Amino acid sequence: MGPVLLLGSGTDYMVRANIWLPPTGMDPRQEQVLHSYELAHDHPFSFLTVGYFGPGYETTIWEYNPDTLTGQPGEQVELELLEHTDLPPGQPRHPHPAPPTGTLGLPQPANQPP
């Protein structure tokens, strides 16, 4: 992920813009580590996201049962595939908060402005 702009916040919300930059041409393995692509993570909060410009990103959404976990580092987690999707311009997504988890794919270059 690239820059994050905080646009506003209150006691129960935050509005921010995440900017997913296109690949830079550096070694794809370095870029993957730098931006945490293909690294599973959860969102323990509710959020709404909308594609604004460019082809968006690809993501794979998984779900797990937190009641089966002990929280130990390296613990095996049984995942259930929910969907593989992308976020093109104008497409809103409102995934439910954790336990769904996801991995982000490498963004594609933008072709034209909105």
Secondary structure in CASP SS format (residue, H / E / C, confidence):
PFRMAT SS
TARGET T0000
AUTHOR 0000-0000-0000
METHOD secondary structure of the structure
MODEL  1
M C 1.00
G C 1.00
P C 1.00
V E 1.00
L E 1.00
L E 1.00
L E 1.00
G E 1.00
S E 1.00
G C 1.00
T C 1.00
D C 1.00
Y C 1.00
M E 1.00
V E 1.00
R E 1.00
A E 1.00
N E 1.00
I C 1.00
W C 1.00
L C 1.00
P C 1.00
P C 1.00
T C 1.00
G C 1.00
M C 1.00
D C 1.00
P H 1.00
R H 1.00
Q H 1.00
E H 1.00
Q H 1.00
V H 1.00
L H 1.00
H H 1.00
S C 1.00
Y C 1.00
E C 1.00
L C 1.00
A C 1.00
H E 1.00
D E 1.00
H C 1.00
P C 1.00
F C 1.00
S C 1.00
F C 1.00
L C 1.00
T E 1.00
V E 1.00
G E 1.00
Y C 1.00
F C 1.00
G C 1.00
P C 1.00
G C 1.00
Y C 1.00
E E 1.00
T E 1.00
T E 1.00
I E 1.00
W E 1.00
E E 1.00
Y C 1.00
N C 1.00
P H 1.00
D H 1.00
T H 1.00
L C 1.00
T C 1.00
G C 1.00
Q C 1.00
P C 1.00
G C 1.00
E C 1.00
Q C 1.00
V C 1.00
E C 1.00
L C 1.00
E E 1.00
L E 1.00
L E 1.00
E E 1.00
H E 1.00
T E 1.00
D E 1.00
L C 1.00
P C 1.00
P E 1.00
G C 1.00
Q C 1.00
P E 1.00
R E 1.00
H C 1.00
P C 1.00
H C 1.00
P C 1.00
A C 1.00
P C 1.00
P C 1.00
T E 1.00
G E 1.00
T E 1.00
L E 1.00
G C 1.00
L C 1.00
P C 1.00
Q C 1.00
P C 1.00
A C 1.00
N C 1.00
Q C 1.00
P C 1.00
P C 1.00
END
